[in-house]
Amino acid sequence: MINTSGLSKTFKGGVQAVRNVTMSVGPGEIVGFLGPNGAGKTTTMRMLTTLLPITAGTATVAGRDLAAGPKEVRRRIGYVSQSGWTDPSVPIGDQLELQGMLYGLSRAEARARTAEVLAMLELDGLEGRPGGALSGGQRRRADIAFALVHRPELIFLDEPTTGLDPQTRARLWDHIRALRDEHGVTVFLSTHYLDEADALCDRLLIIDHGEIAAAGTPAELKAGRTLDQAFLDITGRSLREEAGV
C-alpha cells in the first residue's frame, strides 16, 4: 500500500529533514510511525499525502506513483492532520456532504455516505451540530469522518489522539481498529504515545534525524524491554519526555 525507496526532503538552506527513507506498508496493516520532535514524521507524511514535493527518491502510495500521479493518489487516500479540518461555524453534516461532492459523489450519494460515516464513528444524530459545538473527542472523530467520506483504501492519521483524555483515546483506538478489521482500510499513523503504538499497531517504524532507525512488530522492538526503553536505546532520546507523559 506504501512503498518508498530513498525518499528524501531538503528544504531551503540545505536543511535535510528526511534522508533516504525506504519502507513498505502492506494492505490491511496498522503501521505506527514514531520519532522525537523534529525527527521527520510530519514531513514524511506530508510527502506521502502529496502536500510536499519529494526532493529525491521514489514512492508509490495506494498503487499510484507519487510523483507522476498525485491526483490519483489523493483519490485513494484520506489524511487527518494534527490540527484537523472541522469548521467551527458549519454543521458537520453539511461539511461532510460538501467533502463527498468535492470527491465526485452526487448530492444524494454524499448525503448517504455522510450518514454512514457518522454512524460508523458514533456521531449519528450530531449532523446538525456545528464543529465548534463538538467535544474534543467528537471533533477528532469528525476529522476522521472527513478522511473517510470518499471510501479511501489508505488513511494517514497524524497524532490522532493528542490532547484527548484516556477514556476518549481508548474509544478512538477501537474506531481505528475497526477501520482495519471491519472496513479493510490500511492505517498509517504517527504518535507520541508509546502505549498507543503498542496497543494499536501491527508494525512500528522509528524515525530519528530523518532516517529510519528501526522497524518491526512491537514485540520484536521490545524484545524483553518496555517499548519506551527500546525507543530510548534506539534513538538515545526519550519519547515519553518529549510527549510530556
C-alpha positions in Angstrom: 0.0 0.0 0.0 3.0 2.3 0.6 6.5 1.6 -0.9 9.3 4.1 -0.8 12.9 4.0 -1.9 15.5 6.6 -0.9 12.7 9.1 -0.1 14.3 12.5 0.9 13.3 16.1 1.6 15.7 19.0 1.6 14.4 22.5 2.4 15.9 25.8 1.6 19.2 26.4 3.2 20.2 22.8 2.8 18.2 21.5 5.8 17.7 17.8 5.2 14.5 16.8 7.1 14.1 13.3 5.6 17.0 11.2 4.4 16.8 8.1 2.2 13.7 6.6 3.8 12.9 3.2 2.5 9.9 1.4 3.8 6.8 -0.6 3.0 3.3 -0.8 4.4 1.1 -3.7 3.3 -2.7 -3.8 2.7 -4.7 -4.1 5.9 -2.0 -3.1 8.3 -2.0 -0.5 11.1 1.6 0.8 11.0 2.8 3.3 13.6 5.4 6.0 12.8 7.3 7.1 15.9 10.0 9.6 16.5 11.1 12.6 18.7 10.0 16.1 17.8 11.8 17.2 14.6 12.6 13.6 13.6 10.9 13.9 10.2 7.5 12.3 10.9 5.2 15.0 9.7 7.5 15.9 6.7 7.4 12.3 5.6 3.7 12.1 6.0 3.1 15.3 4.1 5.2 14.0 1.2 3.3 10.7 1.1 0.0 12.6 1.0 1.2 14.9 -1.9 1.3 18.0 0.3 5.1 18.4 -0.1 7.1 17.6 -3.2 9.8 15.0 -3.0 13.4 16.1 -3.3 14.8 12.7 -4.1 13.8 9.1 -4.2 10.6 7.3 -5.3 7.3 6.3 -3.7 4.1 4.5 -4.7 1.0 5.1 -2.5 -2.2 3.2 -2.9 -0.8 1.7 -6.1 0.0 5.0 -7.8 3.3 6.8 -8.4 3.6 9.7 -6.0 5.4 12.0 -8.4 3.7 11.0 -11.7 0.1 10.7 -10.4 -0.5 12.8 -7.3 -4.2 13.4 -8.2 -4.8 9.6 -8.4 -3.0 9.2 -5.0 -5.3 11.8 -3.5 -8.4 10.0 -4.7 -7.3 6.8 -2.9 -6.2 8.1 0.4 -7.5 10.0 3.4 -5.5 12.3 5.6 -6.1 13.7 9.1 -3.6 16.4 10.1 -2.6 17.3 13.6 -4.8 20.4 13.5 -7.8 18.7 11.9 -10.3 20.1 9.3 -13.6 20.9 11.1 -15.1 24.3 10.5 -16.4 25.5 13.9 -19.3 27.5 12.4 -20.8 25.0 9.9 -22.8 21.8 10.8 -20.7 18.8 10.4 -23.3 17.1 8.2 -23.1 19.9 5.7 -19.3 19.9 5.8 -19.2 16.1 5.1 -21.7 16.3 2.3 -19.6 19.0 0.6 -16.4 16.9 1.1 -18.1 14.0 -0.6 -19.2 16.1 -3.6 -15.7 17.5 -3.9 -14.6 13.9 -4.4 -17.2 13.4 -7.2 -20.2 12.0 -5.3 -23.6 13.2 -6.2 -25.5 15.1 -3.6 -27.7 12.0 -2.8 -24.6 9.8 -2.6 -22.8 12.3 -0.4 -25.7 12.5 2.0 -26.0 8.7 2.2 -22.2 8.4 2.8 -22.3 11.1 5.4 -24.9 9.2 7.4 -22.8 6.1 7.0 -19.5 7.5 8.3 -21.2 9.4 11.1 -22.8 6.2 12.3 -19.5 4.3 11.9 -17.8 6.8 14.3 -20.7 7.1 16.7 -21.6 10.7 15.6 -25.0 9.9 14.2 -27.6 12.5 15.5 -24.9 15.2 15.5 -25.0 16.1 11.8 -26.8 19.4 12.6 -24.2 20.5 15.2 -21.5 23.0 14.1 -17.9 21.9 14.6 -17.3 24.4 17.4 -20.0 22.8 19.5 -18.4 19.3 19.5 -16.3 17.9 22.3 -12.6 17.3 21.7 -13.2 13.6 21.1 -16.2 14.2 18.8 -14.3 16.7 16.8 -11.4 14.3 16.3 -13.8 11.6 15.1 -15.4 14.2 12.8 -11.9 14.8 11.3 -11.6 11.1 10.6 -15.0 11.1 9.0 -13.8 13.8 6.6 -10.9 11.5 5.6 -13.3 8.5 5.1 -16.2 10.0 3.2 -14.8 9.1 -0.2 -14.0 5.5 0.8 -10.2 5.6 0.7 -8.1 2.5 0.7 -5.5 4.1 2.9 -5.8 6.6 5.7 -3.0 8.7 7.3 -3.5 9.9 10.9 -1.0 12.4 12.2 -1.1 12.2 16.0 -4.8 11.5 16.1 -5.3 11.3 19.9 -3.1 14.2 21.1 -4.9 16.1 23.8 -7.7 13.6 24.4 -8.5 12.2 27.8 -7.6 8.5 28.4 -11.2 7.2 28.1 -11.7 9.1 24.8 -8.3 7.9 23.5 -9.2 4.3 24.2 -12.5 4.6 22.4 -10.8 6.2 19.4 -8.4 3.2 19.3 -11.5 1.0 18.9 -12.6 3.0 15.9 -9.1 2.8 14.4 -9.0 -0.9 14.8 -12.5 -1.2 13.2 -11.2 0.7 10.1 -8.8 -2.2 9.5 -10.9 -5.1 10.8 -14.4 -4.2 9.6 -13.7 -1.9 6.6 -10.4 -3.1 5.2 -8.7 0.3 5.4 -4.9 0.4 5.8 -3.8 2.9 8.5 -0.5 4.7 8.8 -0.4 6.8 12.0 2.1 8.9 13.8 2.0 9.1 17.6 3.9 10.3 20.6 2.2 7.8 22.8 4.1 4.5 23.3 1.1 2.7 24.9 -0.9 3.7 21.8 1.7 2.3 19.4 1.9 -0.9 21.4 -1.8 -1.4 21.7 -2.8 -0.5 18.1 -0.1 -1.2 15.6 0.8 -4.4 13.7 4.3 -2.9 13.0 6.3 0.1 14.0 8.7 2.4 12.1 11.0 4.5 14.3 12.5 7.6 12.6 15.2 9.7 14.0 17.2 12.6 12.4 15.2 12.0 9.2 16.2 8.3 8.9 14.5 5.0 9.7 16.3 3.9 12.8 14.4 0.7 13.4 11.4 -1.3 12.2 9.5 -4.3 13.4 6.5 -5.5 15.4 6.0 -4.1 18.9 7.2 -7.4 20.3 10.3 -7.5 18.1 11.3 -4.0 19.1 10.6 -4.6 22.8 12.4 -7.9 23.0 12.1 -8.2 26.7 12.1 -4.4 27.4 9.3 -1.9 27.6 8.7 0.0 24.4 9.9 3.3 26.0 13.1 1.6 26.9 13.5 0.2 23.4 12.9 3.6 21.9 15.4 5.2 24.2 18.0 2.6 23.3 17.4 3.1 19.6 17.3 6.9 19.4 19.1 8.0 22.6 16.1 10.2 23.3 13.1 9.6 25.4 9.8 9.9 23.5 7.9 9.9 26.8 9.7 13.1 27.9 9.1 14.8 24.6 5.4 13.9 24.7 5.1 15.2 28.2 3.8 11.9 29.5 
